[in-house]
Amino acid sequence: MPDNTEQQRKVTADAVVPIELDLLEQRSFKQGVTMHRYALRDAKEASL
């Protein structure tokens, strides 16, 4: 059965919709890792 992953990429590449995010939390750890936690902004609110 052929792999249609590439075809899916082509189909969905044009369907990308920008989203708005609100940063809720940002933390840095000793190991060098940084965590960012975001919330998706409501589409109705973002268009105002």
PDB file of N, CA, C and O in Angstrom:
ATOM      1  N   MET A   1       0.855  -1.188   0.000  1.00  0.00           N
ATOM      2  CA  MET A   1       0.000   0.000   0.000  1.00  0.00           C
ATOM      3  C   MET A   1       0.899   1.248   0.000  1.00  0.00           C
ATOM      4  O   MET A   1       1.811   1.333   0.822  1.00  0.00           O
ATOM      5  N   PRO A   2       0.670   2.204  -0.886  1.00  0.00           N
ATOM      6  CA  PRO A   2       1.532   3.390  -0.959  1.00  0.00           C
ATOM      7  C   PRO A   2       1.362   4.298   0.258  1.00  0.00           C
ATOM      8  O   PRO A   2       0.285   4.397   0.846  1.00  0.00           O
ATOM      9  N   ASP A   3       2.458   4.951   0.607  1.00  0.00           N
ATOM     10  CA  ASP A   3       2.440   5.908   1.721  1.00  0.00           C
ATOM     11  C   ASP A   3       1.938   7.244   1.183  1.00  0.00           C
ATOM     12  O   ASP A   3       2.543   7.808   0.271  1.00  0.00           O
ATOM     13  N   ASN A   4       0.846   7.753   1.732  1.00  0.00           N
ATOM     14  CA  ASN A   4       0.289   9.014   1.227  1.00  0.00           C
ATOM     15  C   ASN A   4       0.565  10.179   2.171  1.00  0.00           C
ATOM     16  O   ASN A   4      -0.158  11.175   2.158  1.00  0.00           O
ATOM     17  N   THR A   5       1.620  10.056   2.999  1.00  0.00           N
ATOM     18  CA  THR A   5       1.973  11.134   3.926  1.00  0.00           C
ATOM     19  C   THR A   5       2.303  12.409   3.165  1.00  0.00           C
ATOM     20  O   THR A   5       1.870  13.497   3.545  1.00  0.00           O
ATOM     21  N   GLU A   6       3.073  12.270   2.087  1.00  0.00           N
ATOM     22  CA  GLU A   6       3.443  13.447   1.282  1.00  0.00           C
ATOM     23  C   GLU A   6       2.195  14.108   0.690  1.00  0.00           C
ATOM     24  O   GLU A   6       2.107  15.335   0.648  1.00  0.00           O
ATOM     25  N   GLN A   7       1.244  13.313   0.238  1.00  0.00           N
ATOM     26  CA  GLN A   7      -0.004  13.861  -0.304  1.00  0.00           C
ATOM     27  C   GLN A   7      -0.771  14.603   0.780  1.00  0.00           C
ATOM     28  O   GLN A   7      -1.340  15.662   0.514  1.00  0.00           O
ATOM     29  N   GLN A   8      -0.799  14.065   2.001  1.00  0.00           N
ATOM     30  CA  GLN A   8      -1.481  14.755   3.094  1.00  0.00           C
ATOM     31  C   GLN A   8      -0.818  16.088   3.380  1.00  0.00           C
ATOM     32  O   GLN A   8      -1.506  17.079   3.625  1.00  0.00           O
ATOM     33  N   ARG A   9       0.508  16.131   3.354  1.00  0.00           N
ATOM     34  CA  ARG A   9       1.219  17.394   3.580  1.00  0.00           C
ATOM     35  C   ARG A   9       0.816  18.432   2.540  1.00  0.00           C
ATOM     36  O   ARG A   9       0.592  19.596   2.873  1.00  0.00           O
ATOM     37  N   LYS A  10       0.724  18.014   1.293  1.00  0.00           N
ATOM     38  CA  LYS A  10       0.352  18.945   0.221  1.00  0.00           C
ATOM     39  C   LYS A  10      -1.068  19.480   0.429  1.00  0.00           C
ATOM     40  O   LYS A  10      -1.331  20.663   0.212  1.00  0.00           O
ATOM     41  N   VAL A  11      -1.962  18.615   0.844  1.00  0.00           N
ATOM     42  CA  VAL A  11      -3.362  19.004   1.036  1.00  0.00           C
ATOM     43  C   VAL A  11      -3.500  19.942   2.227  1.00  0.00           C
ATOM     44  O   VAL A  11      -4.226  20.933   2.151  1.00  0.00           O
ATOM     45  N   THR A  12      -2.817  19.646   3.321  1.00  0.00           N
ATOM     46  CA  THR A  12      -2.986  20.443   4.532  1.00  0.00           C
ATOM     47  C   THR A  12      -2.077  21.669   4.578  1.00  0.00           C
ATOM     48  O   THR A  12      -2.298  22.553   5.405  1.00  0.00           O
ATOM     49  N   ALA A  13      -1.071  21.749   3.724  1.00  0.00           N
ATOM     50  CA  ALA A  13      -0.136  22.876   3.751  1.00  0.00           C
ATOM     51  C   ALA A  13      -0.849  24.206   3.506  1.00  0.00           C
ATOM     52  O   ALA A  13      -0.501  25.219   4.113  1.00  0.00           O
ATOM     53  N   ASP A  14      -1.831  24.206   2.630  1.00  0.00           N
ATOM     54  CA  ASP A  14      -2.564  25.437   2.322  1.00  0.00           C
ATOM     55  C   ASP A  14      -3.674  25.711   3.320  1.00  0.00           C
ATOM     56  O   ASP A  14      -4.264  26.791   3.299  1.00  0.00           O
ATOM     57  N   ALA A  15      -3.970  24.759   4.191  1.00  0.00           N
ATOM     58  CA  ALA A  15      -5.081  24.905   5.129  1.00  0.00           C
ATOM     59  C   ALA A  15      -4.630  25.424   6.488  1.00  0.00           C
ATOM     60  O   ALA A  15      -5.422  25.431   7.431  1.00  0.00           O
ATOM     61  N   VAL A  16      -3.398  25.852   6.611  1.00  0.00           N
ATOM     62  CA  VAL A  16      -2.884  26.326   7.890  1.00  0.00           C
ATOM     63  C   VAL A  16      -3.507  27.669   8.242  1.00  0.00           C
ATOM     64  O   VAL A  16      -3.491  28.604   7.442  1.00  0.00           O
ATOM     65  N   VAL A  17      -4.050  27.751   9.434  1.00  0.00           N
ATOM     66  CA  VAL A  17      -4.680  28.979   9.915  1.00  0.00           C
ATOM     67  C   VAL A  17      -3.837  29.512  11.074  1.00  0.00           C
ATOM     68  O   VAL A  17      -3.580  28.779  12.029  1.00  0.00           O
ATOM     69  N   PRO A  18      -3.407  30.758  11.009  1.00  0.00           N
ATOM     70  CA  PRO A  18      -2.624  31.294  12.129  1.00  0.00           C
ATOM     71  C   PRO A  18      -3.460  31.308  13.406  1.00  0.00           C
ATOM     72  O   PRO A  18      -4.666  31.551  13.372  1.00  0.00           O
ATOM     73  N   ILE A  19      -2.802  31.046  14.520  1.00  0.00           N
ATOM     74  CA  ILE A  19      -3.495  31.071  15.803  1.00  0.00           C
ATOM     75  C   ILE A  19      -2.837  32.102  16.707  1.00  0.00           C
ATOM     76  O   ILE A  19      -1.667  32.440  16.531  1.00  0.00           O
ATOM     77  N   GLU A  20      -3.585  32.589  17.657  1.00  0.00           N
ATOM     78  CA  GLU A  20      -3.076  33.552  18.632  1.00  0.00           C
ATOM     79  C   GLU A  20      -2.883  32.817  19.952  1.00  0.00           C
ATOM     80  O   GLU A  20      -3.741  32.036  20.364  1.00  0.00           O
ATOM     81  N   LEU A  21      -1.756  33.067  20.614  1.00  0.00           N
ATOM     82  CA  LEU A  21      -1.449  32.419  21.874  1.00  0.00           C
ATOM     83  C   LEU A  21      -1.204  33.462  22.953  1.00  0.00           C
ATOM     84  O   LEU A  21      -0.709  34.553  22.673  1.00  0.00           O
ATOM     85  N   ASP A  22      -1.550  33.123  24.179  1.00  0.00           N
ATOM     86  CA  ASP A  22      -1.226  33.940  25.347  1.00  0.00           C
ATOM     87  C   ASP A  22      -0.245  33.157  26.198  1.00  0.00           C
ATOM     88  O   ASP A  22      -0.517  32.012  26.560  1.00  0.00           O
ATOM     89  N   LEU A  23       0.900  33.761  26.525  1.00  0.00           N
ATOM     90  CA  LEU A  23       1.884  33.107  27.376  1.00  0.00           C
ATOM     91  C   LEU A  23       1.361  33.095  28.804  1.00  0.00           C
ATOM     92  O   LEU A  23       1.085  34.144  29.386  1.00  0.00           O
ATOM     93  N   LEU A  24       1.226  31.894  29.364  1.00  0.00           N
ATOM     94  CA  LEU A  24       0.735  31.747  30.734  1.00  0.00           C
ATOM     95  C   LEU A  24       1.879  31.626  31.726  1.00  0.00           C
ATOM     96  O   LEU A  24       1.806  32.152  32.837  1.00  0.00           O
ATOM     97  N   GLU A  25       2.936  30.931  31.321  1.00  0.00           N
ATOM     98  CA  GLU A  25       4.013  30.645  32.258  1.00  0.00           C
ATOM     99  C   GLU A  25       5.295  30.366  31.475  1.00  0.00           C
ATOM    100  O   GLU A  25       5.267  29.758  30.404  1.00  0.00           O
ATOM    101  N   GLN A  26       6.422  30.824  32.033  1.00  0.00           N
ATOM    102  CA  GLN A  26       7.729  30.537  31.455  1.00  0.00           C
ATOM    103  C   GLN A  26       8.684  30.236  32.601  1.00  0.00           C
ATOM    104  O   GLN A  26       8.806  31.029  33.535  1.00  0.00           O
ATOM    105  N   ARG A  27       9.363  29.088  32.532  1.00  0.00           N
ATOM    106  CA  ARG A  27      10.297  28.703  33.588  1.00  0.00           C
ATOM    107  C   ARG A  27      11.573  28.169  32.967  1.00  0.00           C
ATOM    108  O   ARG A  27      11.541  27.516  31.924  1.00  0.00           O
ATOM    109  N   SER A  28      12.698  28.450  33.611  1.00  0.00           N
ATOM    110  CA  SER A  28      13.986  27.901  33.214  1.00  0.00           C
ATOM    111  C   SER A  28      14.473  26.972  34.316  1.00  0.00           C
ATOM    112  O   SER A  28      14.292  27.249  35.501  1.00  0.00           O
ATOM    113  N   PHE A  29      15.088  25.871  33.916  1.00  0.00           N
ATOM    114  CA  PHE A  29      15.568  24.870  34.854  1.00  0.00           C
ATOM    115  C   PHE A  29      17.088  24.760  34.773  1.00  0.00           C
ATOM    116  O   PHE A  29      17.692  25.133  33.767  1.00  0.00           O
ATOM    117  N   LYS A  30      17.700  24.247  35.838  1.00  0.00           N
ATOM    118  CA  LYS A  30      19.155  24.135  35.924  1.00  0.00           C
ATOM    119  C   LYS A  30      19.757  23.332  34.773  1.00  0.00           C
ATOM    120  O   LYS A  30      20.881  23.600  34.347  1.00  0.00           O
ATOM    121  N   GLN A  31      19.018  22.360  34.276  1.00  0.00           N
ATOM    122  CA  GLN A  31      19.522  21.492  33.205  1.00  0.00           C
ATOM    123  C   GLN A  31      19.585  22.219  31.853  1.00  0.00           C
ATOM    124  O   GLN A  31      20.045  21.642  30.868  1.00  0.00           O
ATOM    125  N   GLY A  32      19.134  23.461  31.797  1.00  0.00           N
ATOM    126  CA  GLY A  32      19.153  24.224  30.555  1.00  0.00           C
ATOM    127  C   GLY A  32      17.857  24.162  29.766  1.00  0.00           C
ATOM    128  O   GLY A  32      17.775  24.670  28.648  1.00  0.00           O
ATOM    129  N   VAL A  33      16.861  23.546  30.345  1.00  0.00           N
ATOM    130  CA  VAL A  33      15.561  23.425  29.676  1.00  0.00           C
ATOM    131  C   VAL A  33      14.695  24.628  30.039  1.00  0.00           C
ATOM    132  O   VAL A  33      14.673  25.064  31.190  1.00  0.00           O
ATOM    133  N   THR A  34      13.989  25.156  29.055  1.00  0.00           N
ATOM    134  CA  THR A  34      13.033  26.237  29.299  1.00  0.00           C
ATOM    135  C   THR A  34      11.650  25.746  28.926  1.00  0.00           C
ATOM    136  O   THR A  34      11.454  25.169  27.857  1.00  0.00           O
ATOM    137  N   MET A  35      10.691  25.976  29.809  1.00  0.00           N
ATOM    138  CA  MET A  35       9.314  25.580  29.560  1.00  0.00           C
ATOM    139  C   MET A  35       8.481  26.824  29.273  1.00  0.00           C
ATOM    140  O   MET A  35       8.579  27.830  29.976  1.00  0.00           O
ATOM    141  N   HIS A  36       7.672  26.741  28.246  1.00  0.00           N
ATOM    142  CA  HIS A  36       6.707  27.794  27.930  1.00  0.00           C
ATOM    143  C   HIS A  36       5.334  27.137  27.927  1.00  0.00           C
ATOM    144  O   HIS A  36       5.142  26.104  27.284  1.00  0.00           O
ATOM    145  N   ARG A  37       4.391  27.720  28.630  1.00  0.00           N
ATOM    146  CA  ARG A  37       3.021  27.195  28.654  1.00  0.00           C
ATOM    147  C   ARG A  37       2.109  28.274  28.101  1.00  0.00           C
ATOM    148  O   ARG A  37       2.085  29.401  28.596  1.00  0.00           O
ATOM    149  N   TYR A  38       1.367  27.918  27.076  1.00  0.00           N
ATOM    150  CA  TYR A  38       0.511  28.870  26.372  1.00  0.00           C
ATOM    151  C   TYR A  38      -0.957  28.457  26.458  1.00  0.00           C
ATOM    152  O   TYR A  38      -1.279  27.291  26.690  1.00  0.00           O
ATOM    153  N   ALA A  39      -1.826  29.424  26.267  1.00  0.00           N
ATOM    154  CA  ALA A  39      -3.258  29.173  26.099  1.00  0.00           C
ATOM    155  C   ALA A  39      -3.643  29.651  24.710  1.00  0.00           C
ATOM    156  O   ALA A  39      -3.151  30.673  24.233  1.00  0.00           O
ATOM    157  N   LEU A  40      -4.513  28.912  24.080  1.00  0.00           N
ATOM    158  CA  LEU A  40      -5.040  29.343  22.785  1.00  0.00           C
ATOM    159  C   LEU A  40      -6.032  30.467  23.016  1.00  0.00           C
ATOM    160  O   LEU A  40      -6.920  30.363  23.862  1.00  0.00           O
ATOM    161  N   ARG A  41      -5.877  31.525  22.269  1.00  0.00           N
ATOM    162  CA  ARG A  41      -6.804  32.647  22.392  1.00  0.00           C
ATOM    163  C   ARG A  41      -8.058  32.320  21.600  1.00  0.00           C
ATOM    164  O   ARG A  41      -7.977  31.745  20.514  1.00  0.00           O
ATOM    165  N   ASP A  42      -9.195  32.675  22.126  1.00  0.00           N
ATOM    166  CA  ASP A  42     -10.477  32.437  21.448  1.00  0.00           C
ATOM    167  C   ASP A  42     -10.461  33.160  20.109  1.00  0.00           C
ATOM    168  O   ASP A  42     -10.087  34.330  20.034  1.00  0.00           O
ATOM    169  N   ALA A  43     -10.865  32.466  19.057  1.00  0.00           N
ATOM    170  CA  ALA A  43     -10.839  33.037  17.708  1.00  0.00           C
ATOM    171  C   ALA A  43     -11.701  34.303  17.619  1.00  0.00           C
ATOM    172  O   ALA A  43     -11.325  35.255  16.936  1.00  0.00           O
ATOM    173  N   LYS A  44     -12.837  34.322  18.293  1.00  0.00           N
ATOM    174  CA  LYS A  44     -13.693  35.507  18.273  1.00  0.00           C
ATOM    175  C   LYS A  44     -13.000  36.676  18.962  1.00  0.00           C
ATOM    176  O   LYS A  44     -13.056  37.808  18.481  1.00  0.00           O
ATOM    177  N   GLU A  45     -12.346  36.401  20.088  1.00  0.00           N
ATOM    178  CA  GLU A  45     -11.647  37.427  20.841  1.00  0.00           C
ATOM    179  C   GLU A  45     -10.443  37.961  20.055  1.00  0.00           C
ATOM    180  O   GLU A  45     -10.164  39.160  20.086  1.00  0.00           O
ATOM    181  N   ALA A  46      -9.738  37.080  19.357  1.00  0.00           N
ATOM    182  CA  ALA A  46      -8.542  37.458  18.616  1.00  0.00           C
ATOM    183  C   ALA A  46      -8.873  38.352  17.424  1.00  0.00           C
ATOM    184  O   ALA A  46      -8.029  39.140  16.997  1.00  0.00           O
ATOM    185  N   SER A  47     -10.071  38.246  16.886  1.00  0.00           N
ATOM    186  CA  SER A  47     -10.414  39.039  15.710  1.00  0.00           C
ATOM    187  C   SER A  47     -10.927  40.427  16.051  1.00  0.00           C
ATOM    188  O   SER A  47     -11.182  41.222  15.146  1.00  0.00           O
ATOM    189  N   LEU A  48     -11.084  40.738  17.320  1.00  0.00           N
ATOM    190  CA  LEU A  48     -11.579  42.062  17.730  1.00  0.00           C
ATOM    191  C   LEU A  48     -10.520  43.128  17.612  1.00  0.00           C
ATOM    192  O   LEU A  48     -10.779  44.292  17.918  1.00  0.00           O
TER     193      LEU A  48
END
